[in-house]
Amino acid sequence: MTGTGLTDEATYDRTRLAQWRAGEARAAGISRRGMLRLAAGGSLALTALGTLPVGTASAAAPIVKPLPPEIFEVYGTNAETRWEALSGQGYLTPVERFFVRNHTATPSIDVGTWRLKLFGTGLRGAPTADKPVEFSYHDLRHLPSETITSAIECAGNGRSYFTSQQGQAVSGTAWKLGAIGVARWRGVRLSTVLAKAGLTRHAVDVLPEGLDADYVTGGTNLGKVRRPLPVAKALQDVLLAYEMNGRPLPPDHGHPVRLVVPSWIGISSIKWLGRIEVSETPLVSPWNTQYYRLLGPDYPAEGTVVTRQVVKSAFELPWNAEFAAGGRHVLRGRSWSGNGRIRRVEVDAGDGWRRAKFVGAAADRGWQRWEIPWRAGVPGVQTLRARATDIAGITQPDVTPHNTQGYLFDAVVRHPVRVV
Protein backbone atom coordinates (compact mmCIF):
# COMPACT_ATOMS: atom_id res chain seq x y z
CA MET A 1 0.00 0.00 0.00
CA THR A 2 1.36 3.46 -0.85
CA GLY A 3 0.77 6.75 0.91
CA THR A 4 -2.33 7.48 -1.14
CA GLY A 5 -5.53 7.05 0.82
CA LEU A 6 -3.77 6.74 4.19
CA THR A 7 -5.36 9.81 5.78
CA ASP A 8 -6.74 7.84 8.75
CA GLU A 9 -4.05 7.61 11.43
CA ALA A 10 -4.99 4.15 12.69
CA THR A 11 -4.87 2.64 9.20
CA TYR A 12 -1.60 4.39 8.43
CA ASP A 13 0.14 3.30 11.62
CA ARG A 14 -1.03 -0.31 11.34
CA THR A 15 0.28 -0.41 7.78
CA ARG A 16 3.66 1.13 8.59
CA LEU A 17 4.17 -0.99 11.71
CA ALA A 18 3.56 -4.15 9.69
CA GLN A 19 5.96 -2.95 6.99
CA TRP A 20 8.63 -2.08 9.57
CA ARG A 21 8.37 -5.52 11.20
CA ALA A 22 8.65 -7.11 7.76
CA GLY A 23 11.76 -5.03 7.00
CA GLU A 24 9.93 -3.00 4.35
CA ALA A 25 10.04 0.38 6.14
CA ARG A 26 13.06 2.46 7.11
CA ALA A 27 13.49 3.71 10.69
CA ALA A 28 15.10 7.06 9.95
CA GLY A 29 17.79 8.07 12.42
CA ILE A 30 18.01 4.80 14.35
CA SER A 31 18.97 1.28 13.34
CA ARG A 32 16.49 -1.55 13.18
CA ARG A 33 18.54 -3.28 15.89
CA GLY A 34 18.20 -0.20 18.07
CA MET A 35 14.46 -0.10 17.51
CA LEU A 36 14.14 -3.75 18.44
CA ARG A 37 16.19 -3.14 21.59
CA LEU A 38 13.79 -0.38 22.55
CA ALA A 39 10.81 -2.61 21.84
CA ALA A 40 12.32 -5.28 24.10
CA GLY A 41 12.46 -2.67 26.86
CA GLY A 42 8.70 -2.28 26.61
CA SER A 43 7.16 0.02 29.17
CA LEU A 44 10.55 0.99 30.65
CA ALA A 45 11.41 3.03 27.57
CA LEU A 46 7.92 4.48 27.42
CA THR A 47 7.91 5.50 31.05
CA ALA A 48 10.84 7.79 30.37
CA LEU A 49 8.64 9.99 28.20
CA GLY A 50 7.44 11.71 31.34
CA THR A 51 10.96 12.63 32.49
CA LEU A 52 13.50 15.28 31.55
CA PRO A 53 16.11 13.66 29.28
CA VAL A 54 19.74 14.50 28.63
CA GLY A 55 20.54 17.31 26.22
CA THR A 56 18.75 20.58 27.02
CA ALA A 57 21.56 23.04 26.33
CA SER A 58 19.53 25.04 23.80
CA ALA A 59 17.39 26.61 26.53
CA ALA A 60 17.99 27.87 30.06
CA ALA A 61 14.76 26.29 31.31
CA PRO A 62 12.37 23.66 29.96
CA ILE A 63 9.64 26.28 29.42
CA VAL A 64 10.25 29.96 28.59
CA LYS A 65 6.95 31.73 29.26
CA PRO A 66 5.76 32.62 32.78
CA LEU A 67 3.88 29.83 34.54
CA PRO A 68 1.79 31.46 37.29
CA PRO A 69 0.46 28.76 39.64
CA GLU A 70 -3.12 30.02 39.38
CA ILE A 71 -3.02 29.20 35.65
CA PHE A 72 -0.68 26.21 35.32
CA GLU A 73 0.27 23.03 37.07
CA VAL A 74 3.89 22.26 36.15
CA TYR A 75 5.37 18.79 35.60
CA GLY A 76 9.05 19.24 34.73
CA THR A 77 9.17 19.98 31.00
CA ASN A 78 5.37 20.20 30.78
CA ALA A 79 2.74 22.65 32.00
CA GLU A 80 -0.99 21.90 32.26
CA THR A 81 -3.68 24.55 32.03
CA ARG A 82 -5.98 24.70 35.06
CA TRP A 83 -9.56 24.54 33.86
CA GLU A 84 -10.72 27.36 36.13
CA ALA A 85 -8.20 29.57 34.28
CA LEU A 86 -10.30 29.18 31.10
CA SER A 87 -13.43 30.59 32.73
CA GLY A 88 -14.44 33.78 30.93
CA GLN A 89 -11.65 33.49 28.35
CA GLY A 90 -13.78 33.07 25.24
CA TYR A 91 -13.51 30.35 22.63
CA LEU A 92 -9.78 30.44 21.88
CA THR A 93 -7.17 29.53 24.47
CA PRO A 94 -4.95 32.59 25.08
CA VAL A 95 -1.27 31.92 24.39
CA GLU A 96 -0.38 32.74 27.98
CA ARG A 97 -2.84 30.04 29.14
CA PHE A 98 -2.08 27.38 26.51
CA PHE A 99 -0.61 24.13 27.85
CA VAL A 100 2.98 23.15 27.04
CA ARG A 101 4.20 19.66 26.13
CA ASN A 102 7.97 19.38 25.65
CA HIS A 103 10.07 16.25 25.27
CA THR A 104 13.20 18.21 26.14
CA ALA A 105 13.29 22.00 26.49
CA THR A 106 12.13 24.99 24.47
CA PRO A 107 15.00 25.94 22.13
CA SER A 108 16.07 29.46 21.18
CA ILE A 109 15.96 29.80 17.39
CA ASP A 110 17.05 32.79 15.31
CA VAL A 111 14.34 33.37 12.73
CA GLY A 112 16.81 35.22 10.50
CA THR A 113 19.06 32.19 10.05
CA TRP A 114 16.36 29.52 10.36
CA ARG A 115 15.70 27.39 7.30
CA LEU A 116 13.18 24.66 6.61
CA LYS A 117 15.09 21.91 4.81
CA LEU A 118 13.40 19.31 2.61
CA PHE A 119 15.18 16.31 1.13
CA GLY A 120 14.66 12.69 0.13
CA THR A 121 13.84 10.29 -2.64
CA GLY A 122 10.26 11.52 -2.86
CA LEU A 123 11.39 14.88 -4.27
CA ARG A 124 12.44 15.59 -7.84
CA GLY A 125 16.17 14.95 -8.18
CA ALA A 126 16.30 13.23 -4.75
CA PRO A 127 18.08 16.06 -2.89
CA THR A 128 20.18 14.82 0.01
CA ALA A 129 20.18 15.93 3.64
CA ASP A 130 23.40 17.90 3.10
CA LYS A 131 22.08 19.54 -0.09
CA PRO A 132 18.36 20.05 0.65
CA VAL A 133 15.71 22.31 -0.80
CA GLU A 134 15.51 25.26 1.61
CA PHE A 135 12.82 27.78 2.57
CA SER A 136 13.48 30.78 4.78
CA TYR A 137 10.91 32.29 7.13
CA HIS A 138 10.56 35.14 4.61
CA ASP A 139 9.90 32.62 1.84
CA LEU A 140 7.08 30.96 3.77
CA ARG A 141 5.47 34.28 4.75
CA HIS A 142 5.25 35.19 1.07
CA LEU A 143 3.44 32.02 0.04
CA PRO A 144 -0.40 31.88 0.02
CA SER A 145 -1.58 31.66 3.64
CA GLU A 146 -4.44 29.83 5.31
CA THR A 147 -6.02 30.20 8.76
CA ILE A 148 -7.64 27.34 10.67
CA THR A 149 -9.07 26.96 14.17
CA SER A 150 -7.95 23.67 15.67
CA ALA A 151 -7.32 21.94 18.97
CA ILE A 152 -3.98 20.42 19.87
CA GLU A 153 -4.23 17.80 22.62
CA CYS A 154 -1.67 15.52 24.24
CA ALA A 155 -2.42 11.81 23.82
CA GLY A 156 -2.11 11.42 27.61
CA ASN A 157 -4.65 14.12 28.50
CA GLY A 158 -6.73 12.78 31.42
CA ARG A 159 -4.09 10.17 32.34
CA SER A 160 -4.27 10.82 36.12
CA TYR A 161 -7.89 9.64 36.25
CA PHE A 162 -6.87 6.08 35.45
CA THR A 163 -5.34 6.12 38.94
CA SER A 164 -7.47 8.56 40.96
CA GLN A 165 -10.83 7.44 39.54
CA GLN A 166 -10.28 3.88 38.32
CA GLY A 167 -7.57 2.76 40.76
CA GLN A 168 -5.16 1.65 38.01
CA ALA A 169 -1.41 2.20 37.75
CA VAL A 170 -0.14 4.06 34.68
CA SER A 171 3.13 5.69 33.62
CA GLY A 172 3.78 9.17 32.29
CA THR A 173 2.90 12.76 33.11
CA ALA A 174 -0.11 12.88 35.44
CA TRP A 175 -2.24 15.16 33.27
CA LYS A 176 -5.75 15.97 34.40
CA LEU A 177 -7.82 17.44 31.56
CA GLY A 178 -5.77 20.54 30.83
CA ALA A 179 -3.37 19.17 28.19
CA ILE A 180 -5.45 20.70 25.41
CA GLY A 181 -5.84 24.10 23.84
CA VAL A 182 -7.72 25.56 20.89
CA ALA A 183 -6.06 28.26 18.82
CA ARG A 184 -6.39 30.06 15.50
CA TRP A 185 -3.37 29.04 13.45
CA ARG A 186 -2.12 30.88 10.36
CA GLY A 187 0.48 29.57 7.98
CA VAL A 188 1.06 27.89 4.65
CA ARG A 189 -0.24 24.50 3.64
CA LEU A 190 2.36 21.74 3.71
CA SER A 191 1.04 20.72 0.30
CA THR A 192 2.10 24.09 -1.13
CA VAL A 193 5.66 23.74 0.17
CA LEU A 194 5.92 20.12 -0.99
CA ALA A 195 4.82 21.12 -4.48
CA LYS A 196 7.42 23.88 -4.63
CA ALA A 197 10.09 21.48 -3.36
CA GLY A 198 9.34 19.07 -6.23
CA LEU A 199 7.09 16.37 -4.77
CA THR A 200 6.92 13.35 -7.06
CA ARG A 201 4.07 10.93 -7.58
CA HIS A 202 6.23 8.17 -6.08
CA ALA A 203 6.40 9.78 -2.61
CA VAL A 204 4.57 7.88 0.13
CA ASP A 205 5.72 9.39 3.45
CA VAL A 206 7.02 12.62 4.93
CA LEU A 207 9.01 12.75 8.18
CA PRO A 208 8.87 16.15 9.93
CA GLU A 209 11.62 16.69 12.52
CA GLY A 210 11.95 19.26 15.31
CA LEU A 211 14.96 21.38 16.26
CA ASP A 212 14.80 20.81 20.01
CA ALA A 213 17.55 18.80 21.72
CA ASP A 214 18.02 15.10 21.01
CA TYR A 215 15.81 12.82 23.09
CA VAL A 216 17.80 10.30 25.13
CA THR A 217 16.20 7.43 27.02
CA GLY A 218 17.54 4.18 28.44
CA GLY A 219 21.04 5.05 27.25
CA THR A 220 19.86 5.35 23.64
CA ASN A 221 19.92 8.64 21.75
CA LEU A 222 16.79 8.66 19.61
CA GLY A 223 17.73 11.92 17.93
CA LYS A 224 15.29 14.69 17.16
CA VAL A 225 11.59 14.30 17.89
CA ARG A 226 9.95 13.19 14.65
CA ARG A 227 6.90 11.27 13.51
CA PRO A 228 6.01 10.33 9.92
CA LEU A 229 2.87 11.26 8.04
CA PRO A 230 1.50 9.69 4.86
CA VAL A 231 1.69 11.95 1.83
CA ALA A 232 -2.10 11.69 1.54
CA LYS A 233 -2.52 13.37 4.95
CA ALA A 234 0.26 15.87 4.27
CA LEU A 235 -1.57 17.00 1.14
CA GLN A 236 -4.99 17.04 2.78
CA ASP A 237 -5.03 19.60 5.61
CA VAL A 238 -1.64 19.89 7.36
CA LEU A 239 -0.47 23.45 8.08
CA LEU A 240 3.00 24.92 8.54
CA ALA A 241 1.93 27.45 11.16
CA TYR A 242 3.86 30.65 11.91
CA GLU A 243 1.10 32.52 13.78
CA MET A 244 -1.01 31.61 16.81
CA ASN A 245 -4.07 33.67 17.70
CA GLY A 246 -2.95 36.50 15.42
CA ARG A 247 0.62 36.80 16.72
CA PRO A 248 3.94 35.24 15.66
CA LEU A 249 4.31 31.76 17.07
CA PRO A 250 5.75 31.97 20.63
CA PRO A 251 8.88 29.99 21.58
CA ASP A 252 7.10 27.37 23.71
CA HIS A 253 4.62 26.67 20.96
CA GLY A 254 7.05 26.09 18.11
CA HIS A 255 8.65 29.38 16.99
CA PRO A 256 9.34 30.06 14.23
CA VAL A 257 7.29 27.34 12.46
CA ARG A 258 5.43 24.24 13.63
CA LEU A 259 3.14 21.64 12.11
CA VAL A 260 -0.56 21.61 12.89
CA VAL A 261 -2.04 18.23 11.99
CA PRO A 262 -5.83 18.41 12.50
CA SER A 263 -7.55 15.41 14.16
CA TRP A 264 -4.30 13.49 14.79
CA ILE A 265 -2.77 13.20 18.27
CA GLY A 266 -0.58 16.07 19.48
CA ILE A 267 2.80 14.42 18.87
CA SER A 268 2.12 14.66 15.12
CA SER A 269 2.10 18.47 15.31
CA ILE A 270 5.90 18.76 15.52
CA LYS A 271 7.17 22.02 17.07
CA TRP A 272 10.28 23.99 16.01
CA LEU A 273 10.18 22.39 12.59
CA GLY A 274 13.62 22.10 10.97
CA ARG A 275 13.63 19.30 8.41
CA ILE A 276 11.19 17.22 6.41
CA GLU A 277 12.29 14.05 4.72
CA VAL A 278 10.11 13.06 1.76
CA SER A 279 10.47 9.41 0.83
CA GLU A 280 9.30 7.04 -1.87
CA THR A 281 9.65 4.20 0.65
CA PRO A 282 7.76 3.89 3.97
CA LEU A 283 9.27 5.61 7.02
CA VAL A 284 8.90 4.92 10.72
CA SER A 285 10.35 6.40 13.91
CA PRO A 286 10.31 5.53 17.62
CA TRP A 287 7.36 7.91 17.95
CA ASN A 288 5.05 5.69 15.92
CA THR A 289 6.45 2.18 16.47
CA GLN A 290 7.31 2.17 20.17
CA TYR A 291 5.87 5.32 21.73
CA TYR A 292 2.23 6.35 21.64
CA ARG A 293 0.86 2.82 21.60
CA LEU A 294 -1.72 1.21 23.88
CA LEU A 295 0.03 -1.47 25.94
CA GLY A 296 -1.31 -3.88 28.53
CA PRO A 297 -2.70 -7.36 29.12
CA ASP A 298 -5.68 -6.71 26.85
CA TYR A 299 -3.53 -5.56 23.91
CA PRO A 300 -1.17 -7.41 21.55
CA ALA A 301 2.52 -7.49 22.49
CA GLU A 302 3.43 -4.72 20.03
CA GLY A 303 0.56 -2.57 21.33
CA THR A 304 -2.29 -0.90 19.51
CA VAL A 305 -1.74 2.47 17.89
CA VAL A 306 -2.91 5.60 19.70
CA THR A 307 -5.15 7.18 17.10
CA ARG A 308 -7.16 10.38 17.04
CA GLN A 309 -8.35 11.77 20.34
CA VAL A 310 -11.50 10.63 22.10
CA VAL A 311 -14.53 12.55 23.38
CA LYS A 312 -14.07 14.45 26.66
CA SER A 313 -15.77 17.05 28.85
CA ALA A 314 -14.51 19.40 31.56
CA PHE A 315 -16.03 21.95 33.94
CA GLU A 316 -14.49 25.42 34.11
CA LEU A 317 -14.07 24.96 37.84
CA PRO A 318 -11.29 24.21 40.31
CA TRP A 319 -11.28 20.88 42.12
CA ASN A 320 -13.43 21.22 45.29
CA ALA A 321 -14.94 24.54 44.17
CA GLU A 322 -17.27 26.03 46.77
CA PHE A 323 -20.92 27.01 46.20
CA ALA A 324 -23.36 28.68 48.55
CA ALA A 325 -26.03 26.27 49.81
CA GLY A 326 -29.46 26.97 48.34
CA GLY A 327 -28.04 29.43 45.81
CA ARG A 328 -28.68 29.50 42.08
CA HIS A 329 -25.57 28.95 39.99
CA VAL A 330 -24.59 28.42 36.36
CA LEU A 331 -22.19 25.58 35.65
CA ARG A 332 -20.02 26.08 32.57
CA GLY A 333 -17.68 23.80 30.67
CA ARG A 334 -16.39 22.58 27.33
CA SER A 335 -16.56 19.29 25.42
CA TRP A 336 -14.57 18.10 22.42
CA SER A 337 -13.77 15.08 20.26
CA GLY A 338 -11.24 14.05 17.64
CA ASN A 339 -14.19 12.90 15.53
CA GLY A 340 -15.49 16.45 15.04
CA ARG A 341 -18.32 18.51 16.47
CA ILE A 342 -20.21 17.73 19.67
CA ARG A 343 -23.86 16.74 19.22
CA ARG A 344 -25.03 17.09 22.85
CA VAL A 345 -23.79 17.47 26.42
CA GLU A 346 -25.53 16.23 29.57
CA VAL A 347 -24.74 17.18 33.16
CA ASP A 348 -25.55 15.34 36.39
CA ALA A 349 -25.25 17.39 39.57
CA GLY A 350 -26.88 14.78 41.79
CA ASP A 351 -30.35 15.15 40.33
CA GLY A 352 -30.02 13.03 37.18
CA TRP A 353 -28.78 13.79 33.70
CA ARG A 354 -29.99 17.07 32.18
CA ARG A 355 -29.12 18.48 28.79
CA ALA A 356 -26.80 21.49 28.79
CA LYS A 357 -27.26 24.54 26.56
CA PHE A 358 -24.62 25.22 23.93
CA VAL A 359 -22.89 28.60 24.12
CA GLY A 360 -21.66 30.21 20.92
CA ALA A 361 -20.51 28.64 17.70
CA ALA A 362 -17.98 25.81 17.51
CA ALA A 363 -15.24 24.94 15.02
CA ASP A 364 -15.18 21.48 13.46
CA ARG A 365 -11.74 20.86 14.98
CA GLY A 366 -12.24 22.74 18.21
CA TRP A 367 -14.52 22.39 21.22
CA GLN A 368 -18.09 23.24 22.23
CA ARG A 369 -18.78 25.53 25.18
CA TRP A 370 -21.89 24.88 27.25
CA GLU A 371 -23.73 25.91 30.41
CA ILE A 372 -26.51 24.68 32.68
CA PRO A 373 -28.29 26.22 35.69
CA TRP A 374 -27.93 24.51 39.06
CA ARG A 375 -29.33 25.11 42.53
CA ALA A 376 -26.90 23.94 45.19
CA GLY A 377 -28.52 21.79 47.87
CA VAL A 378 -27.63 21.20 51.48
CA PRO A 379 -24.04 21.70 52.72
CA GLY A 380 -21.61 18.89 51.98
CA VAL A 381 -19.55 17.36 49.20
CA GLN A 382 -21.27 16.80 45.86
CA THR A 383 -20.10 15.33 42.58
CA LEU A 384 -20.59 16.97 39.21
CA ARG A 385 -20.46 14.91 36.03
CA ALA A 386 -20.58 15.93 32.38
CA ARG A 387 -20.77 13.64 29.38
CA ALA A 388 -20.74 14.48 25.70
CA THR A 389 -21.87 12.73 22.53
CA ASP A 390 -20.02 13.62 19.35
CA ILE A 391 -21.07 13.84 15.73
CA ALA A 392 -20.19 10.16 15.24
CA GLY A 393 -22.67 9.19 17.98
CA ILE A 394 -19.95 8.24 20.47
CA THR A 395 -20.82 9.02 24.11
CA GLN A 396 -18.36 9.17 26.97
CA PRO A 397 -18.41 5.89 28.93
CA ASP A 398 -18.30 5.42 32.70
CA VAL A 399 -14.99 3.53 32.51
CA THR A 400 -12.04 3.69 30.08
CA PRO A 401 -10.30 0.37 29.30
CA HIS A 402 -6.92 0.30 31.06
CA ASN A 403 -3.63 0.73 29.24
CA THR A 404 -0.30 0.96 31.05
CA GLN A 405 0.67 4.34 29.59
CA GLY A 406 -2.64 6.01 30.38
CA TYR A 407 -3.55 7.20 26.88
CA LEU A 408 -6.97 8.21 25.57
CA PHE A 409 -8.91 8.55 28.84
CA ASP A 410 -12.50 9.25 27.83
CA ALA A 411 -14.60 8.23 30.84
CA VAL A 412 -16.94 10.70 32.56
CA VAL A 413 -14.83 12.52 35.16
CA ARG A 414 -16.29 12.84 38.65
CA HIS A 415 -15.64 16.44 39.69
CA PRO A 416 -16.06 17.10 43.45
CA VAL A 417 -17.45 20.40 44.74
CA ARG A 418 -18.32 21.67 48.22
CA VAL A 419 -21.66 23.20 49.11
CA VAL A 420 -21.22 25.51 52.11
Residue pairs with C-beta under 8 A, 6 or more apart in sequence:
1 15
2 204
3 203
3 204
3 205
3 230
3 231
3 232
4 204
4 230
4 231
4 232
5 232
6 12
6 15
6 230
6 232
6 233
7 230
7 232
7 233
7 236
8 307
9 233
9 263
9 264
9 265
9 268
9 305
9 307
9 308
10 305
10 307
10 308
12 229
12 230
12 233
13 288
13 305
13 307
14 305
15 282
16 25
16 205
16 228
16 282
16 283
16 284
16 288
16 289
17 284
17 288
17 289
17 302
17 305
19 25
19 282
19 284
20 27
20 35
20 282
20 284
20 289
21 302
23 32
24 281
24 282
25 281
25 282
25 283
25 284
26 279
26 281
26 282
26 283
26 284
27 34
27 35
27 283
27 284
27 285
27 286
27 289
28 207
28 226
28 228
28 277
28 283
28 284
28 285
29 222
29 223
29 224
29 226
29 285
30 220
30 222
30 223
30 285
30 286
34 220
35 284
35 286
35 289
35 290
37 220
38 45
38 218
38 220
38 222
38 286
38 290
39 289
39 290
39 302
41 218
42 295
43 171
43 295
43 404
43 405
44 218
45 217
45 218
45 220
45 290
45 291
46 171
46 172
46 290
46 291
46 295
46 404
46 405
47 171
47 172
48 217
48 218
49 103
49 172
49 173
49 217
49 291
50 75
50 76
50 171
50 172
50 173
51 76
52 62
52 76
52 77
52 104
52 105
53 103
53 104
53 213
53 215
53 216
53 217
54 214
54 216
55 104
55 213
55 214
55 215
55 216
55 221
56 62
56 104
56 105
56 213
57 213
58 105
58 107
58 108
58 212
58 213
59 105
59 106
59 107
59 108
61 105
61 106
62 76
62 77
62 78
62 102
62 104
62 105
62 106
63 74
63 77
63 78
63 79
63 100
63 102
63 105
63 106
63 252
64 106
64 250
64 251
64 252
65 95
65 96
65 100
65 250
65 251
65 252
66 96
67 74
67 79
70 82
70 85
71 81
71 82
71 85
71 96
71 97
72 79
72 80
72 81
72 82
72 85
72 99
73 79
73 80
73 82
73 176
73 178
74 80
75 173
75 174
75 175
76 173
77 102
77 103
77 104
77 105
78 99
78 100
78 101
78 102
78 173
78 175
78 179
79 99
79 100
80 99
80 175
80 176
80 178
80 179
81 93
81 97
81 98
81 99
81 178
81 179
81 180
81 181
82 178
82 318
83 176
83 177
83 178
83 314
83 315
83 316
83 317
83 318
84 316
84 317
84 318
84 321
85 97
86 93
86 97
86 316
86 334
87 316
87 317
87 332
89 97
91 182
91 360
91 361
91 362
91 363
91 366
91 369
92 149
92 182
92 183
92 184
92 245
93 181
93 182
93 183
94 245
95 183
95 244
95 245
95 247
95 250
95 253
97 181
98 181
98 183
98 244
98 253
99 154
99 178
99 179
99 180
99 181
100 106
100 252
100 253
101 154
101 179
101 266
102 212
102 252
103 212
103 215
103 225
104 212
104 213
104 214
104 215
104 225
105 212
105 213
106 212
106 251
106 252
107 211
107 212
107 213
107 251
107 272
108 251
109 211
109 251
109 255
109 256
109 272
111 137
111 255
111 256
112 137
114 136
114 137
114 256
114 257
114 274
115 134
115 135
115 136
116 134
116 135
116 136
116 140
116 193
116 240
116 257
116 273
116 274
116 275
116 276
117 129
117 132
117 133
117 134
117 274
117 275
117 276
118 127
118 132
118 133
118 134
118 135
118 193
118 194
118 197
118 275
118 276
118 277
118 278
119 127
119 128
119 129
119 131
119 132
119 133
119 275
119 276
119 277
119 278
120 126
120 127
120 203
120 277
120 278
120 279
120 280
121 202
121 203
121 278
121 279
121 280
121 281
122 199
122 200
122 202
122 203
122 204
122 205
122 206
122 231
122 278
122 279
122 280
123 133
123 197
123 198
123 199
123 200
123 203
123 278
124 198
124 199
124 200
125 198
127 133
129 275
129 277
132 275
133 197
133 198
135 193
135 196
135 197
137 242
137 256
137 257
140 187
140 188
140 193
140 240
140 242
140 257
141 242
143 188
143 192
143 193
143 196
144 188
144 189
144 192
145 186
145 187
145 188
146 186
146 187
146 188
146 189
146 239
147 184
147 185
147 186
148 184
148 185
148 237
148 239
148 260
148 262
148 365
149 182
149 183
149 184
149 185
149 363
149 365
149 366
150 182
150 183
150 185
150 260
150 262
150 363
150 365
150 366
151 180
151 181
151 182
151 309
151 336
151 365
151 366
151 367
152 180
152 181
152 183
152 260
152 266
152 269
153 179
153 180
153 181
153 265
153 266
153 309
153 336
153 338
154 173
154 175
154 179
154 180
154 265
154 266
155 265
155 266
155 267
155 292
155 306
155 309
155 407
155 408
156 172
156 173
156 175
156 179
156 405
156 406
156 407
157 175
157 177
157 178
157 179
157 180
157 309
157 312
157 409
158 175
158 176
158 177
158 179
158 312
158 406
158 409
158 410
158 413
159 170
159 172
159 173
159 174
159 175
159 405
159 406
159 407
159 409
160 174
160 175
160 176
160 406
161 176
161 400
161 409
161 411
161 413
162 168
162 169
162 170
162 400
162 402
162 406
162 409
163 169
163 170
163 174
163 406
165 411
165 413
165 414
166 399
166 400
166 402
166 411
168 402
169 404
170 402
170 403
170 404
170 405
170 406
171 404
171 405
171 406
172 405
172 406
173 179
177 312
177 314
177 413
178 314
179 266
180 312
180 336
180 367
182 336
182 363
182 366
182 367
183 244
183 245
184 244
184 245
184 246
185 239
185 241
185 243
185 244
185 260
186 241
186 242
186 243
186 246
187 239
187 240
187 241
187 242
187 243
187 257
187 260
188 239
188 240
188 242
189 237
189 238
189 239
189 240
190 206
190 234
190 235
190 238
190 239
190 240
190 259
191 234
191 235
191 236
191 238
193 240
194 203
194 206
194 231
194 234
194 235
194 278
197 278
199 231
199 278
200 280
202 280
203 231
203 278
203 279
203 280
204 230
204 231
204 279
204 280
204 281
204 282
205 228
205 229
205 230
205 231
205 278
205 279
205 281
205 282
205 283
206 228
206 229
206 230
206 231
206 234
206 276
206 277
206 278
206 279
206 283
207 226
207 227
207 228
207 229
207 276
207 277
207 278
207 279
207 283
207 285
208 226
208 227
208 229
208 259
208 270
208 273
208 275
208 276
209 224
209 225
209 226
209 270
209 273
209 274
209 275
209 276
209 277
210 224
210 225
210 226
210 270
210 271
210 272
210 273
210 274
211 224
211 272
211 273
211 274
212 224
212 225
212 271
212 272
214 221
214 222
214 223
214 224
215 221
215 222
215 223
215 224
215 225
216 222
222 286
224 274
224 275
225 267
225 270
225 287
226 270
226 285
226 287
227 267
227 268
227 270
227 285
227 287
227 288
228 283
228 284
228 285
228 288
229 238
229 261
229 268
231 278
233 261
233 264
237 262
238 259
238 260
238 261
238 262
239 259
239 260
239 262
240 257
240 258
240 259
240 273
241 249
241 254
241 257
241 258
241 259
241 260
242 248
242 249
242 256
242 257
243 249
244 250
244 253
248 255
248 256
249 255
249 256
249 257
249 258
253 271
254 270
254 271
254 272
254 273
255 272
257 272
257 273
258 269
258 270
258 271
258 272
258 273
259 268
259 269
259 270
259 271
259 273
260 269
261 268
261 269
262 365
263 308
263 309
263 338
263 365
264 308
265 292
265 306
265 307
265 308
265 309
267 287
267 291
267 292
277 283
288 305
292 305
292 306
292 407
293 302
293 303
293 304
293 305
293 306
293 405
294 303
294 304
294 305
294 306
294 403
294 405
294 407
294 408
295 303
295 403
295 404
295 405
296 402
296 403
296 404
298 401
298 402
298 403
299 403
306 407
306 408
307 338
308 338
308 339
309 336
309 337
309 338
309 408
310 337
310 338
310 394
310 408
310 409
310 410
311 335
311 336
311 337
311 338
311 339
311 342
311 388
311 389
311 390
311 394
311 395
311 396
311 410
312 335
312 336
312 337
312 388
312 396
312 409
312 410
313 333
313 334
313 335
313 345
313 386
313 387
313 388
313 396
313 412
313 413
314 333
314 334
314 335
314 386
314 413
315 331
315 332
315 333
315 384
315 386
315 415
316 332
316 333
316 334
317 331
317 333
317 384
317 415
317 417
319 415
319 416
320 416
320 417
320 418
321 417
321 418
322 417
322 418
322 419
322 420
323 329
323 376
323 417
323 418
323 419
323 420
324 376
324 419
324 420
325 376
325 377
325 378
325 379
325 419
325 420
326 375
326 376
326 377
327 375
327 376
328 373
328 374
328 375
329 373
329 374
329 375
329 376
330 371
330 372
330 373
330 374
331 347
331 349
331 371
331 372
331 373
331 374
331 384
332 359
332 369
332 370
332 371
333 345
333 347
333 356
333 369
333 370
333 371
333 386
334 367
334 368
334 369
334 370
335 342
335 345
335 367
335 368
335 370
335 386
335 388
336 342
336 366
336 367
336 368
336 388
337 388
337 390
337 391
337 392
337 394
339 390
339 391
339 392
339 394
340 364
340 365
340 390
340 391
340 392
341 362
341 364
341 368
341 390
341 391
342 362
342 367
342 368
342 388
342 389
342 390
342 391
343 388
343 389
343 390
343 391
343 393
344 355
344 356
344 388
344 389
345 355
345 356
345 358
345 368
345 370
345 386
345 387
345 388
345 389
346 353
346 354
346 355
346 356
346 386
346 387
346 388
347 353
347 354
347 356
347 372
347 374
347 384
347 385
347 386
348 354
348 384
348 385
348 386
349 374
349 382
349 384
349 385
350 377
350 382
350 383
353 387
354 372
355 372
356 370
356 371
356 372
356 386
357 370
357 371
357 372
358 368
358 369
358 370
359 369
359 370
359 371
360 369
362 368
362 369
368 388
376 382
376 419
377 419
378 419
379 419
379 420
380 418
380 419
381 416
381 417
381 418
381 419
382 416
382 417
382 418
382 419
383 414
383 415
383 416
383 417
384 414
384 415
384 416
384 417
385 412
385 413
385 414
385 415
386 412
386 413
386 415
387 395
387 396
387 412
388 395
388 396
389 395
389 396
396 410
396 411
396 412
397 410
397 411
397 412
398 411
398 412
399 411
400 408
400 409
400 410
400 411
